[in-house]
Amino acid sequence: MFYKGDCIILVNEHESGKRLDTIIAYHISNCSRSFSACLIRKEKILVQGKVKKPGYRVKTGDNISVSISSIDSEPILLKPEPLDIDILYEDKHIIVINKEPGLVVHPAPGHNKGTLVNGLLHHCPELAGIGEKPRPGIVHRLDKDTSGTLVAVKNNAAYINLAAQFKSRKIKKLYLALVFGVVQSESGSISLPIGRHVSNRKKMSTVSRKSRSAETLWKVIERFNGATFLECDLKTGRTHQIRVHCAAINHPVLGDQIYGGKKAAKKLLPKNRLNKIISVPRQMLHAWRLEFAHPATGDTMFFESPVPQDMKKLIETLRHVDN
C-alpha cells in the first residue's frame, strides 16, 4: 500500500515480537537491516506516527510508515576494491566470473562495499560508466547466495548487444539445484507466471496482482533419500524464478529460507533424519553453464562453473543418508 509517497506496513501476528529494523529490511527491496536502522534513527520511519528505536519489538496491528524517497535518494558509492574474483574468461569486451556464494553482485543502499561490482571496478576500471548505475557492466545478476557463472561487459557496444540477447532469450542458462523431496518424473517443465508478492516486496510469487509468464525446464540428475539433484533450464529470466517454481511444486531449493525453510523440510520429510543431520549453509542453487554469442565476433561461447565445495559436500552427505 502506498500513500503520499510513503510505504505503509501493517504488522501481522507472525511478525509480532520481531525487531523494527528487521521488519523494514524484510519488506523493503534494496534495504539492508543496517540501512533500515539508519533510517529509523533519522526518524524516517515511524510506528503509529511515533519515533521508535531500531530494536523496538513490533506488535500485531502496528502501522509502520516508511519514506520511500529516503531510500531512493540515498547515494550509492561505487568504490573500486581489491577483491578475490574467480575469472573464467576475459578479453577487451567481456569478463566471465565464477561468483562465489555469499557475494552480492552490485551495491545498494546500506551495502556499498564488498560487492562484485566493487571488485570488478578495481580489476577493470573501464567498467565505470558502462550500463546503468549502480550496476556498471552488469547485464544480469545472481542472488547473493546463488553461486556460478556471470558475464559482465567492458564497453557500451557489448552492453547493448548482450542486454539484447538476454531480452530476446537467446542466451542459454543452465542451473544445478538440490531440492527437497524425491522428484518422481525424469524431466518436466513448470510454466507458472511470476510477479511481486502481494504483501512482501522482497518476495516473488506465482500469485500476484501483476505477473509475467515464466517457464523452467528441469531434469533429474540424481535422487537421494528425501532430496533430488536437478538440472534447470531457464527459458525466461524472472527474479527468483527457479526458487519460486520449485517451491510451487512442493520441492523448494534446499537451504532457501524465503521459499522453503525448516517448516517445508519437516512437511516434506516427516520420517526422515535429513533435516536434523545435514547442515545447509545457503540455498543450494548454482548457475552452472552460460551460453551466448560473443558481442563483438558473434561466435558462440559457453562457460561452466564447477560445482562449489559446499554443494559437493552436501551431495556426498546425501548419498550416505540411511532410510
Buried (B, 14 or more C-beta within 10 A) or exposed (E): EEEEEBBEBEBEEEBBEBBBBBBBBBBBEBBBBEBBBBBBEEEBBBBEEEEBEBEBBBEEEBEBBBBEEBBEEBEBEBEBBEBEBEEBEBEEBBBBBBBBBEBBBBBBBBBBEBBBBBBBBBBBEBBBEBBEEBBBBBBBBBBBBBBBBBBBBBBEEBBBBBBEBBEEEEBBBBBBBBBBBBBEEEEBEBEBBBBBBEEBBBBBBBEBEEBEEBBBBBBBEEBBBBBBBBBBBBBBBBBBBBBBBBBBBBBBBBBBEBBBEEEBBEEBBEEBEBBEEBEBEBBBBBBBBBBBBBBBEEEEBEBBBBBBEBBEEBBEBBEEBEE
